[in-house]
Amino acid sequence: MSQIRLYIDEDSGNLSLVESLRNSAVEVMTTSDANKLSSSDEEQLIWATEQGRVIYSSNMGDFCRLHRTFAVRIQVVGIDKCDTGK
C-alpha cells in the first residue's frame, strides 16, 4: 500500500502538527523544507503535483479555484483543507 505524501503550505505549517505527523511516520514536507516560502499558490500546487504530494492548506478559496483550473490541464494528486474556523 502506498503512503500519502503531504506537502504543508506556509498558511498551515503549524510546527506541532508537522511534528505529530512525522512522529506517526507520515511523510511530510513543508514549504520551508522545500525552499518554497513566499511562492505563489499556483507554484505550490504545481510543485506538489510534480512531487506526487497532497497539498494541505488552510487557504481553501484559492486552492479550490486552482484545483478546478488545474484538474482540466494536469492530473492533480490531491488537495486537502484545514478548516481554521475563520
PDB file with one MODEL, atoms N, CA, C and O in Angstrom:
MODEL        1
ATOM      1  N   MET A   1       0.843  -1.174   0.000  1.00  0.00           N
ATOM      2  CA  MET A   1       0.000   0.000   0.000  1.00  0.00           C
ATOM      3  C   MET A   1       0.889   1.238   0.000  1.00  0.00           C
ATOM      4  O   MET A   1       1.869   1.303   0.741  1.00  0.00           O
ATOM      5  N   SER A   2       0.548   2.215  -0.828  1.00  0.00           N
ATOM      6  CA  SER A   2       1.343   3.429  -0.882  1.00  0.00           C
ATOM      7  C   SER A   2       0.956   4.373   0.251  1.00  0.00           C
ATOM      8  O   SER A   2      -0.173   4.365   0.742  1.00  0.00           O
ATOM      9  N   GLN A   3       1.914   5.169   0.639  1.00  0.00           N
ATOM     10  CA  GLN A   3       1.717   6.107   1.735  1.00  0.00           C
ATOM     11  C   GLN A   3       1.413   7.493   1.172  1.00  0.00           C
ATOM     12  O   GLN A   3       1.993   7.893   0.162  1.00  0.00           O
ATOM     13  N   ILE A   4       0.514   8.223   1.814  1.00  0.00           N
ATOM     14  CA  ILE A   4       0.243   9.597   1.420  1.00  0.00           C
ATOM     15  C   ILE A   4       1.470  10.442   1.730  1.00  0.00           C
ATOM     16  O   ILE A   4       2.045  10.360   2.815  1.00  0.00           O
ATOM     17  N   ARG A   5       1.851  11.245   0.763  1.00  0.00           N
ATOM     18  CA  ARG A   5       2.982  12.154   0.920  1.00  0.00           C
ATOM     19  C   ARG A   5       2.415  13.575   0.979  1.00  0.00           C
ATOM     20  O   ARG A   5       1.885  14.082  -0.010  1.00  0.00           O
ATOM     21  N   LEU A   6       2.530  14.205   2.140  1.00  0.00           N
ATOM     22  CA  LEU A   6       1.942  15.522   2.349  1.00  0.00           C
ATOM     23  C   LEU A   6       2.937  16.650   2.072  1.00  0.00           C
ATOM     24  O   LEU A   6       4.138  16.529   2.313  1.00  0.00           O
ATOM     25  N   TYR A   7       2.393  17.739   1.561  1.00  0.00           N
ATOM     26  CA  TYR A   7       3.127  18.987   1.405  1.00  0.00           C
ATOM     27  C   TYR A   7       2.293  20.048   2.108  1.00  0.00           C
ATOM     28  O   TYR A   7       1.206  20.394   1.645  1.00  0.00           O
ATOM     29  N   ILE A   8       2.790  20.559   3.213  1.00  0.00           N
ATOM     30  CA  ILE A   8       2.037  21.510   4.022  1.00  0.00           C
ATOM     31  C   ILE A   8       2.498  22.920   3.690  1.00  0.00           C
ATOM     32  O   ILE A   8       3.668  23.265   3.858  1.00  0.00           O
ATOM     33  N   ASP A   9       1.543  23.739   3.210  1.00  0.00           N
ATOM     34  CA  ASP A   9       1.915  25.100   2.803  1.00  0.00           C
ATOM     35  C   ASP A   9       2.125  25.989   4.021  1.00  0.00           C
ATOM     36  O   ASP A   9       1.789  25.624   5.148  1.00  0.00           O
ATOM     37  N   GLU A  10       2.687  27.163   3.765  1.00  0.00           N
ATOM     38  CA  GLU A  10       3.076  28.035   4.884  1.00  0.00           C
ATOM     39  C   GLU A  10       1.897  28.571   5.674  1.00  0.00           C
ATOM     40  O   GLU A  10       2.069  28.984   6.821  1.00  0.00           O
ATOM     41  N   ASP A  11       0.690  28.575   5.087  1.00  0.00           N
ATOM     42  CA  ASP A  11      -0.501  29.002   5.829  1.00  0.00           C
ATOM     43  C   ASP A  11      -0.913  27.979   6.875  1.00  0.00           C
ATOM     44  O   ASP A  11      -1.626  28.313   7.822  1.00  0.00           O
ATOM     45  N   SER A  12      -0.475  26.745   6.716  1.00  0.00           N
ATOM     46  CA  SER A  12      -0.897  25.655   7.604  1.00  0.00           C
ATOM     47  C   SER A  12       0.267  25.004   8.330  1.00  0.00           C
ATOM     48  O   SER A  12       0.099  23.952   8.947  1.00  0.00           O
ATOM     49  N   GLY A  13       1.427  25.603   8.266  1.00  0.00           N
ATOM     50  CA  GLY A  13       2.638  24.978   8.771  1.00  0.00           C
ATOM     51  C   GLY A  13       2.808  25.022  10.277  1.00  0.00           C
ATOM     52  O   GLY A  13       3.866  25.411  10.772  1.00  0.00           O
ATOM     53  N   ASN A  14       1.774  24.625  11.012  1.00  0.00           N
ATOM     54  CA  ASN A  14       1.841  24.559  12.463  1.00  0.00           C
ATOM     55  C   ASN A  14       2.896  23.518  12.858  1.00  0.00           C
ATOM     56  O   ASN A  14       2.783  22.346  12.499  1.00  0.00           O
ATOM     57  N   LEU A  15       3.900  23.948  13.585  1.00  0.00           N
ATOM     58  CA  LEU A  15       5.016  23.074  13.932  1.00  0.00           C
ATOM     59  C   LEU A  15       4.567  21.829  14.693  1.00  0.00           C
ATOM     60  O   LEU A  15       5.085  20.741  14.441  1.00  0.00           O
ATOM     61  N   SER A  16       3.621  21.961  15.612  1.00  0.00           N
ATOM     62  CA  SER A  16       3.171  20.787  16.374  1.00  0.00           C
ATOM     63  C   SER A  16       2.454  19.790  15.465  1.00  0.00           C
ATOM     64  O   SER A  16       2.583  18.581  15.658  1.00  0.00           O
ATOM     65  N   LEU A  17       1.695  20.282  14.473  1.00  0.00           N
ATOM     66  CA  LEU A  17       1.052  19.388  13.509  1.00  0.00           C
ATOM     67  C   LEU A  17       2.102  18.625  12.708  1.00  0.00           C
ATOM     68  O   LEU A  17       2.013  17.407  12.560  1.00  0.00           O
ATOM     69  N   VAL A  18       3.084  19.336  12.198  1.00  0.00           N
ATOM     70  CA  VAL A  18       4.139  18.709  11.392  1.00  0.00           C
ATOM     71  C   VAL A  18       4.889  17.668  12.226  1.00  0.00           C
ATOM     72  O   VAL A  18       5.131  16.558  11.753  1.00  0.00           O
ATOM     73  N   GLU A  19       5.254  18.010  13.442  1.00  0.00           N
ATOM     74  CA  GLU A  19       5.976  17.076  14.309  1.00  0.00           C
ATOM     75  C   GLU A  19       5.129  15.845  14.627  1.00  0.00           C
ATOM     76  O   GLU A  19       5.639  14.724  14.617  1.00  0.00           O
ATOM     77  N   SER A  20       3.845  16.042  14.907  1.00  0.00           N
ATOM     78  CA  SER A  20       2.953  14.918  15.211  1.00  0.00           C
ATOM     79  C   SER A  20       2.835  13.981  14.024  1.00  0.00           C
ATOM     80  O   SER A  20       2.891  12.761  14.182  1.00  0.00           O
ATOM     81  N   LEU A  21       2.673  14.545  12.836  1.00  0.00           N
ATOM     82  CA  LEU A  21       2.584  13.710  11.629  1.00  0.00           C
ATOM     83  C   LEU A  21       3.880  12.938  11.405  1.00  0.00           C
ATOM     84  O   LEU A  21       3.849  11.743  11.110  1.00  0.00           O
ATOM     85  N   ARG A  22       5.005  13.607  11.544  1.00  0.00           N
ATOM     86  CA  ARG A  22       6.300  12.935  11.352  1.00  0.00           C
ATOM     87  C   ARG A  22       6.514  11.847  12.398  1.00  0.00           C
ATOM     88  O   ARG A  22       7.051  10.786  12.083  1.00  0.00           O
ATOM     89  N   ASN A  23       6.101  12.098  13.637  1.00  0.00           N
ATOM     90  CA  ASN A  23       6.222  11.084  14.690  1.00  0.00           C
ATOM     91  C   ASN A  23       5.310   9.888  14.441  1.00  0.00           C
ATOM     92  O   ASN A  23       5.528   8.807  14.987  1.00  0.00           O
ATOM     93  N   SER A  24       4.292  10.088  13.616  1.00  0.00           N
ATOM     94  CA  SER A  24       3.378   9.000  13.251  1.00  0.00           C
ATOM     95  C   SER A  24       3.783   8.347  11.934  1.00  0.00           C
ATOM     96  O   SER A  24       2.998   7.612  11.335  1.00  0.00           O
ATOM     97  N   ALA A  25       4.990   8.611  11.491  1.00  0.00           N
ATOM     98  CA  ALA A  25       5.564   8.028  10.274  1.00  0.00           C
ATOM     99  C   ALA A  25       4.873   8.483   8.989  1.00  0.00           C
ATOM    100  O   ALA A  25       4.889   7.771   7.985  1.00  0.00           O
ATOM    101  N   VAL A  26       4.267   9.672   9.025  1.00  0.00           N
ATOM    102  CA  VAL A  26       3.690  10.249   7.816  1.00  0.00           C
ATOM    103  C   VAL A  26       4.794  11.042   7.119  1.00  0.00           C
ATOM    104  O   VAL A  26       5.531  11.792   7.759  1.00  0.00           O
ATOM    105  N   GLU A  27       4.898  10.868   5.817  1.00  0.00           N
ATOM    106  CA  GLU A  27       5.909  11.601   5.058  1.00  0.00           C
ATOM    107  C   GLU A  27       5.406  13.019   4.809  1.00  0.00           C
ATOM    108  O   GLU A  27       4.465  13.230   4.043  1.00  0.00           O
ATOM    109  N   VAL A  28       6.045  13.988   5.466  1.00  0.00           N
ATOM    110  CA  VAL A  28       5.614  15.383   5.426  1.00  0.00           C
ATOM    111  C   VAL A  28       6.760  16.265   4.955  1.00  0.00           C
ATOM    112  O   VAL A  28       7.902  16.119   5.390  1.00  0.00           O
ATOM    113  N   MET A  29       6.427  17.183   4.055  1.00  0.00           N
ATOM    114  CA  MET A  29       7.367  18.216   3.651  1.00  0.00           C
ATOM    115  C   MET A  29       6.637  19.546   3.778  1.00  0.00           C
ATOM    116  O   MET A  29       5.465  19.651   3.417  1.00  0.00           O
ATOM    117  N   THR A  30       7.319  20.549   4.286  1.00  0.00           N
ATOM    118  CA  THR A  30       6.740  21.877   4.426  1.00  0.00           C
ATOM    119  C   THR A  30       7.314  22.800   3.347  1.00  0.00           C
ATOM    120  O   THR A  30       8.287  22.459   2.675  1.00  0.00           O
ATOM    121  N   THR A  31       6.700  23.961   3.195  1.00  0.00           N
ATOM    122  CA  THR A  31       7.228  24.935   2.238  1.00  0.00           C
ATOM    123  C   THR A  31       8.647  25.334   2.614  1.00  0.00           C
ATOM    124  O   THR A  31       9.479  25.580   1.740  1.00  0.00           O
ATOM    125  N   SER A  32       8.922  25.398   3.890  1.00  0.00           N
ATOM    126  CA  SER A  32      10.278  25.718   4.338  1.00  0.00           C
ATOM    127  C   SER A  32      11.255  24.614   3.937  1.00  0.00           C
ATOM    128  O   SER A  32      12.344  24.898   3.439  1.00  0.00           O
ATOM    129  N   ASP A  33      10.866  23.352   4.154  1.00  0.00           N
ATOM    130  CA  ASP A  33      11.720  22.222   3.769  1.00  0.00           C
ATOM    131  C   ASP A  33      12.052  22.260   2.278  1.00  0.00           C
ATOM    132  O   ASP A  33      13.169  21.948   1.866  1.00  0.00           O
ATOM    133  N   ALA A  34      11.059  22.648   1.483  1.00  0.00           N
ATOM    134  CA  ALA A  34      11.193  22.643   0.024  1.00  0.00           C
ATOM    135  C   ALA A  34      11.762  23.952  -0.526  1.00  0.00           C
ATOM    136  O   ALA A  34      11.887  24.120  -1.739  1.00  0.00           O
ATOM    137  N   ASN A  35      12.107  24.880   0.377  1.00  0.00           N
ATOM    138  CA  ASN A  35      12.616  26.184  -0.030  1.00  0.00           C
ATOM    139  C   ASN A  35      11.621  26.901  -0.951  1.00  0.00           C
ATOM    140  O   ASN A  35      12.007  27.493  -1.959  1.00  0.00           O
ATOM    141  N   LYS A  36      10.319  26.834  -0.581  1.00  0.00           N
ATOM    142  CA  LYS A  36       9.252  27.421  -1.389  1.00  0.00           C
ATOM    143  C   LYS A  36       8.488  28.521  -0.644  1.00  0.00           C
ATOM    144  O   LYS A  36       7.384  28.885  -1.047  1.00  0.00           O
ATOM    145  N   LEU A  37       9.059  29.044   0.422  1.00  0.00           N
ATOM    146  CA  LEU A  37       8.390  30.119   1.154  1.00  0.00           C
ATOM    147  C   LEU A  37       8.130  31.291   0.218  1.00  0.00           C
ATOM    148  O   LEU A  37       8.985  31.649  -0.592  1.00  0.00           O
ATOM    149  N   SER A  38       6.968  31.876   0.328  1.00  0.00           N
ATOM    150  CA  SER A  38       6.534  33.026  -0.473  1.00  0.00           C
ATOM    151  C   SER A  38       6.288  32.699  -1.941  1.00  0.00           C
ATOM    152  O   SER A  38       6.102  33.613  -2.745  1.00  0.00           O
ATOM    153  N   SER A  39       6.283  31.417  -2.311  1.00  0.00           N
ATOM    154  CA  SER A  39       5.910  31.043  -3.678  1.00  0.00           C
ATOM    155  C   SER A  39       4.407  31.229  -3.826  1.00  0.00           C
ATOM    156  O   SER A  39       3.663  31.148  -2.849  1.00  0.00           O
ATOM    157  N   SER A  40       3.970  31.475  -5.041  1.00  0.00           N
ATOM    158  CA  SER A  40       2.537  31.661  -5.271  1.00  0.00           C
ATOM    159  C   SER A  40       1.794  30.352  -5.036  1.00  0.00           C
ATOM    160  O   SER A  40       2.390  29.275  -5.047  1.00  0.00           O
ATOM    161  N   ASP A  41       0.479  30.457  -4.823  1.00  0.00           N
ATOM    162  CA  ASP A  41      -0.342  29.255  -4.647  1.00  0.00           C
ATOM    163  C   ASP A  41      -0.221  28.344  -5.867  1.00  0.00           C
ATOM    164  O   ASP A  41      -0.138  27.123  -5.733  1.00  0.00           O
ATOM    165  N   GLU A  42      -0.212  28.936  -7.039  1.00  0.00           N
ATOM    166  CA  GLU A  42      -0.089  28.153  -8.272  1.00  0.00           C
ATOM    167  C   GLU A  42       1.243  27.409  -8.319  1.00  0.00           C
ATOM    168  O   GLU A  42       1.285  26.230  -8.671  1.00  0.00           O
ATOM    169  N   GLU A  43       2.323  28.091  -7.967  1.00  0.00           N
ATOM    170  CA  GLU A  43       3.643  27.440  -7.937  1.00  0.00           C
ATOM    171  C   GLU A  43       3.670  26.306  -6.911  1.00  0.00           C
ATOM    172  O   GLU A  43       4.258  25.253  -7.158  1.00  0.00           O
ATOM    173  N   GLN A  44       3.032  26.527  -5.762  1.00  0.00           N
ATOM    174  CA  GLN A  44       2.978  25.489  -4.722  1.00  0.00           C
ATOM    175  C   GLN A  44       2.254  24.244  -5.248  1.00  0.00           C
ATOM    176  O   GLN A  44       2.725  23.121  -5.072  1.00  0.00           O
ATOM    177  N   LEU A  45       1.109  24.459  -5.891  1.00  0.00           N
ATOM    178  CA  LEU A  45       0.320  23.346  -6.403  1.00  0.00           C
ATOM    179  C   LEU A  45       1.060  22.589  -7.496  1.00  0.00           C
ATOM    180  O   LEU A  45       1.051  21.358  -7.519  1.00  0.00           O
ATOM    181  N   ILE A  46       1.695  23.314  -8.393  1.00  0.00           N
ATOM    182  CA  ILE A  46       2.467  22.662  -9.458  1.00  0.00           C
ATOM    183  C   ILE A  46       3.588  21.830  -8.851  1.00  0.00           C
ATOM    184  O   ILE A  46       3.787  20.681  -9.245  1.00  0.00           O
ATOM    185  N   TRP A  47       4.323  22.395  -7.898  1.00  0.00           N
ATOM    186  CA  TRP A  47       5.442  21.684  -7.290  1.00  0.00           C
ATOM    187  C   TRP A  47       4.956  20.427  -6.564  1.00  0.00           C
ATOM    188  O   TRP A  47       5.529  19.349  -6.718  1.00  0.00           O
ATOM    189  N   ALA A  48       3.888  20.581  -5.768  1.00  0.00           N
ATOM    190  CA  ALA A  48       3.355  19.425  -5.027  1.00  0.00           C
ATOM    191  C   ALA A  48       2.934  18.318  -5.991  1.00  0.00           C
ATOM    192  O   ALA A  48       3.192  17.141  -5.742  1.00  0.00           O
ATOM    193  N   THR A  49       2.291  18.696  -7.084  1.00  0.00           N
ATOM    194  CA  THR A  49       1.844  17.718  -8.063  1.00  0.00           C
ATOM    195  C   THR A  49       3.032  17.019  -8.709  1.00  0.00           C
ATOM    196  O   THR A  49       3.022  15.799  -8.873  1.00  0.00           O
ATOM    197  N   GLU A  50       4.046  17.779  -9.074  1.00  0.00           N
ATOM    198  CA  GLU A  50       5.246  17.192  -9.679  1.00  0.00           C
ATOM    199  C   GLU A  50       5.930  16.213  -8.735  1.00  0.00           C
ATOM    200  O   GLU A  50       6.538  15.237  -9.175  1.00  0.00           O
ATOM    201  N   GLN A  51       5.828  16.480  -7.430  1.00  0.00           N
ATOM    202  CA  GLN A  51       6.466  15.625  -6.420  1.00  0.00           C
ATOM    203  C   GLN A  51       5.562  14.478  -5.962  1.00  0.00           C
ATOM    204  O   GLN A  51       5.974  13.662  -5.138  1.00  0.00           O
ATOM    205  N   GLY A  52       4.334  14.409  -6.488  1.00  0.00           N
ATOM    206  CA  GLY A  52       3.399  13.358  -6.089  1.00  0.00           C
ATOM    207  C   GLY A  52       2.900  13.541  -4.669  1.00  0.00           C
ATOM    208  O   GLY A  52       2.674  12.565  -3.953  1.00  0.00           O
ATOM    209  N   ARG A  53       2.727  14.792  -4.261  1.00  0.00           N
ATOM    210  CA  ARG A  53       2.310  15.095  -2.895  1.00  0.00           C
ATOM    211  C   ARG A  53       0.913  15.699  -2.856  1.00  0.00           C
ATOM    212  O   ARG A  53       0.482  16.370  -3.794  1.00  0.00           O
ATOM    213  N   VAL A  54       0.216  15.448  -1.751  1.00  0.00           N
ATOM    214  CA  VAL A  54      -1.066  16.077  -1.475  1.00  0.00           C
ATOM    215  C   VAL A  54      -0.761  17.373  -0.739  1.00  0.00           C
ATOM    216  O   VAL A  54      -0.059  17.374   0.272  1.00  0.00           O
ATOM    217  N   ILE A  55      -1.294  18.477  -1.255  1.00  0.00           N
ATOM    218  CA  ILE A  55      -1.054  19.757  -0.593  1.00  0.00           C
ATOM    219  C   ILE A  55      -2.108  19.962   0.497  1.00  0.00           C
ATOM    220  O   ILE A  55      -3.300  19.750   0.274  1.00  0.00           O
ATOM    221  N   TYR A  56      -1.651  20.372   1.664  1.00  0.00           N
ATOM    222  CA  TYR A  56      -2.519  20.612   2.812  1.00  0.00           C
ATOM    223  C   TYR A  56      -2.466  22.103   3.081  1.00  0.00           C
ATOM    224  O   TYR A  56      -1.395  22.653   3.336  1.00  0.00           O
ATOM    225  N   SER A  57      -3.618  22.760   3.026  1.00  0.00           N
ATOM    226  CA  SER A  57      -3.645  24.212   3.153  1.00  0.00           C
ATOM    227  C   SER A  57      -4.901  24.687   3.867  1.00  0.00           C
ATOM    228  O   SER A  57      -5.949  24.045   3.797  1.00  0.00           O
ATOM    229  N   SER A  58      -4.784  25.812   4.551  1.00  0.00           N
ATOM    230  CA  SER A  58      -5.966  26.450   5.126  1.00  0.00           C
ATOM    231  C   SER A  58      -6.497  27.513   4.176  1.00  0.00           C
ATOM    232  O   SER A  58      -7.478  28.190   4.486  1.00  0.00           O
ATOM    233  N   ASN A  59      -5.862  27.664   3.032  1.00  0.00           N
ATOM    234  CA  ASN A  59      -6.238  28.643   2.024  1.00  0.00           C
ATOM    235  C   ASN A  59      -7.230  28.004   1.045  1.00  0.00           C
ATOM    236  O   ASN A  59      -6.918  27.822  -0.131  1.00  0.00           O
ATOM    237  N   MET A  60      -8.424  27.667   1.540  1.00  0.00           N
ATOM    238  CA  MET A  60      -9.381  26.871   0.764  1.00  0.00           C
ATOM    239  C   MET A  60      -9.872  27.573  -0.491  1.00  0.00           C
ATOM    240  O   MET A  60      -9.967  26.944  -1.545  1.00  0.00           O
ATOM    241  N   GLY A  61     -10.183  28.845  -0.405  1.00  0.00           N
ATOM    242  CA  GLY A  61     -10.746  29.549  -1.554  1.00  0.00           C
ATOM    243  C   GLY A  61      -9.843  29.511  -2.766  1.00  0.00           C
ATOM    244  O   GLY A  61     -10.274  29.151  -3.861  1.00  0.00           O
ATOM    245  N   ASP A  62      -8.580  29.886  -2.570  1.00  0.00           N
ATOM    246  CA  ASP A  62      -7.642  29.915  -3.690  1.00  0.00           C
ATOM    247  C   ASP A  62      -7.362  28.523  -4.232  1.00  0.00           C
ATOM    248  O   ASP A  62      -7.283  28.334  -5.446  1.00  0.00           O
ATOM    249  N   PHE A  63      -7.211  27.542  -3.340  1.00  0.00           N
ATOM    250  CA  PHE A  63      -6.879  26.204  -3.823  1.00  0.00           C
ATOM    251  C   PHE A  63      -8.064  25.499  -4.470  1.00  0.00           C
ATOM    252  O   PHE A  63      -7.870  24.666  -5.356  1.00  0.00           O
ATOM    253  N   CYS A  64      -9.275  25.808  -4.052  1.00  0.00           N
ATOM    254  CA  CYS A  64     -10.445  25.254  -4.755  1.00  0.00           C
ATOM    255  C   CYS A  64     -10.497  25.799  -6.177  1.00  0.00           C
ATOM    256  O   CYS A  64     -10.761  25.058  -7.124  1.00  0.00           O
ATOM    257  N   ARG A  65     -10.243  27.096  -6.320  1.00  0.00           N
ATOM    258  CA  ARG A  65     -10.208  27.711  -7.653  1.00  0.00           C
ATOM    259  C   ARG A  65      -9.086  27.098  -8.491  1.00  0.00           C
ATOM    260  O   ARG A  65      -9.294  26.753  -9.654  1.00  0.00           O
ATOM    261  N   LEU A  66      -7.912  26.963  -7.906  1.00  0.00           N
ATOM    262  CA  LEU A  66      -6.785  26.380  -8.636  1.00  0.00           C
ATOM    263  C   LEU A  66      -7.056  24.927  -9.007  1.00  0.00           C
ATOM    264  O   LEU A  66      -6.700  24.488 -10.101  1.00  0.00           O
ATOM    265  N   HIS A  67      -7.680  24.185  -8.111  1.00  0.00           N
ATOM    266  CA  HIS A  67      -7.975  22.785  -8.411  1.00  0.00           C
ATOM    267  C   HIS A  67      -8.879  22.679  -9.635  1.00  0.00           C
ATOM    268  O   HIS A  67      -8.636  21.855 -10.517  1.00  0.00           O
ATOM    269  N   ARG A  68      -9.912  23.503  -9.691  1.00  0.00           N
ATOM    270  CA  ARG A  68     -10.812  23.472 -10.852  1.00  0.00           C
ATOM    271  C   ARG A  68     -10.043  23.790 -12.134  1.00  0.00           C
ATOM    272  O   ARG A  68     -10.261  23.155 -13.166  1.00  0.00           O
ATOM    273  N   THR A  69      -9.154  24.763 -12.069  1.00  0.00           N
ATOM    274  CA  THR A  69      -8.365  25.149 -13.243  1.00  0.00           C
ATOM    275  C   THR A  69      -7.393  24.046 -13.657  1.00  0.00           C
ATOM    276  O   THR A  69      -7.314  23.689 -14.832  1.00  0.00           O
ATOM    277  N   PHE A  70      -6.657  23.510 -12.685  1.00  0.00           N
ATOM    278  CA  PHE A  70      -5.603  22.552 -12.992  1.00  0.00           C
ATOM    279  C   PHE A  70      -6.127  21.150 -13.266  1.00  0.00           C
ATOM    280  O   PHE A  70      -5.500  20.396 -14.009  1.00  0.00           O
ATOM    281  N   ALA A  71      -7.250  20.792 -12.688  1.00  0.00           N
ATOM    282  CA  ALA A  71      -7.796  19.443 -12.913  1.00  0.00           C
ATOM    283  C   ALA A  71      -8.085  19.229 -14.391  1.00  0.00           C
ATOM    284  O   ALA A  71      -8.054  18.099 -14.878  1.00  0.00           O
ATOM    285  N   VAL A  72      -8.361  20.295 -15.088  1.00  0.00           N
ATOM    286  CA  VAL A  72      -8.622  20.201 -16.528  1.00  0.00           C
ATOM    287  C   VAL A  72      -7.312  20.017 -17.287  1.00  0.00           C
ATOM    288  O   VAL A  72      -7.277  19.301 -18.288  1.00  0.00           O
ATOM    289  N   ARG A  73      -6.229  20.658 -16.825  1.00  0.00           N
ATOM    290  CA  ARG A  73      -4.964  20.664 -17.566  1.00  0.00           C
ATOM    291  C   ARG A  73      -3.998  19.558 -17.166  1.00  0.00           C
ATOM    292  O   ARG A  73      -3.320  18.993 -18.023  1.00  0.00           O
ATOM    293  N   ILE A  74      -3.927  19.242 -15.881  1.00  0.00           N
ATOM    294  CA  ILE A  74      -2.971  18.252 -15.395  1.00  0.00           C
ATOM    295  C   ILE A  74      -3.643  17.359 -14.372  1.00  0.00           C
ATOM    296  O   ILE A  74      -4.725  17.672 -13.875  1.00  0.00           O
ATOM    297  N   GLN A  75      -3.000  16.254 -14.062  1.00  0.00           N
ATOM    298  CA  GLN A  75      -3.539  15.367 -13.036  1.00  0.00           C
ATOM    299  C   GLN A  75      -3.039  15.841 -11.681  1.00  0.00           C
ATOM    300  O   GLN A  75      -1.858  15.700 -11.363  1.00  0.00           O
ATOM    301  N   VAL A  76      -3.928  16.394 -10.895  1.00  0.00           N
ATOM    302  CA  VAL A  76      -3.585  16.871  -9.562  1.00  0.00           C
ATOM    303  C   VAL A  76      -3.652  15.689  -8.610  1.00  0.00           C
ATOM    304  O   VAL A  76      -4.641  14.957  -8.594  1.00  0.00           O
ATOM    305  N   VAL A  77      -2.599  15.499  -7.813  1.00  0.00           N
ATOM    306  CA  VAL A  77      -2.563  14.390  -6.866  1.00  0.00           C
ATOM    307  C   VAL A  77      -3.620  14.576  -5.800  1.00  0.00           C
ATOM    308  O   VAL A  77      -4.360  13.637  -5.508  1.00  0.00           O
ATOM    309  N   GLY A  78      -3.716  15.742  -5.214  1.00  0.00           N
ATOM    310  CA  GLY A  78      -4.734  15.979  -4.201  1.00  0.00           C
ATOM    311  C   GLY A  78      -4.538  17.280  -3.482  1.00  0.00           C
ATOM    312  O   GLY A  78      -3.434  17.817  -3.392  1.00  0.00           O
ATOM    313  N   ILE A  79      -5.646  17.774  -2.970  1.00  0.00           N
ATOM    314  CA  ILE A  79      -5.640  18.975  -2.139  1.00  0.00           C
ATOM    315  C   ILE A  79      -6.480  18.645  -0.916  1.00  0.00           C
ATOM    316  O   ILE A  79      -7.599  18.145  -1.030  1.00  0.00           O
ATOM    317  N   ASP A  80      -5.927  18.930   0.253  1.00  0.00           N
ATOM    318  CA  ASP A  80      -6.667  18.738   1.486  1.00  0.00           C
ATOM    319  C   ASP A  80      -6.844  20.113   2.104  1.00  0.00           C
ATOM    320  O   ASP A  80      -6.087  21.038   1.811  1.00  0.00           O
ATOM    321  N   LYS A  81      -7.836  20.239   2.950  1.00  0.00           N
ATOM    322  CA  LYS A  81      -8.109  21.533   3.539  1.00  0.00           C
ATOM    323  C   LYS A  81      -7.946  21.487   5.052  1.00  0.00           C
ATOM    324  O   LYS A  81      -8.067  20.443   5.694  1.00  0.00           O
ATOM    325  N   CYS A  82      -7.674  22.638   5.572  1.00  0.00           N
ATOM    326  CA  CYS A  82      -7.585  22.823   7.012  1.00  0.00           C
ATOM    327  C   CYS A  82      -8.604  23.877   7.372  1.00  0.00           C
ATOM    328  O   CYS A  82      -8.443  25.039   6.997  1.00  0.00           O
ATOM    329  N   ASP A  83      -9.648  23.508   8.088  1.00  0.00           N
ATOM    330  CA  ASP A  83     -10.663  24.467   8.482  1.00  0.00           C
ATOM    331  C   ASP A  83     -10.248  25.091   9.798  1.00  0.00           C
ATOM    332  O   ASP A  83     -10.292  24.455  10.851  1.00  0.00           O
ATOM    333  N   THR A  84      -9.842  26.356   9.717  1.00  0.00           N
ATOM    334  CA  THR A  84      -9.364  27.055  10.911  1.00  0.00           C
ATOM    335  C   THR A  84     -10.491  27.793  11.619  1.00  0.00           C
ATOM    336  O   THR A  84     -10.264  28.447  12.637  1.00  0.00           O
ATOM    337  N   GLY A  85     -11.710  27.692  11.084  1.00  0.00           N
ATOM    338  CA  GLY A  85     -12.837  28.338  11.708  1.00  0.00           C
ATOM    339  C   GLY A  85     -12.922  29.823  11.420  1.00  0.00           C
ATOM    340  O   GLY A  85     -13.719  30.530  12.037  1.00  0.00           O
ATOM    341  N   LYS A  86     -12.115  30.301  10.496  1.00  0.00           N
ATOM    342  CA  LYS A  86     -12.107  31.731  10.153  1.00  0.00           C
ATOM    343  C   LYS A  86     -13.225  32.055   9.201  1.00  0.00           C
ATOM    344  O   LYS A  86     -13.379  33.208   8.799  1.00  0.00           O
TER     345      LYS A  86
ENDMDL
END
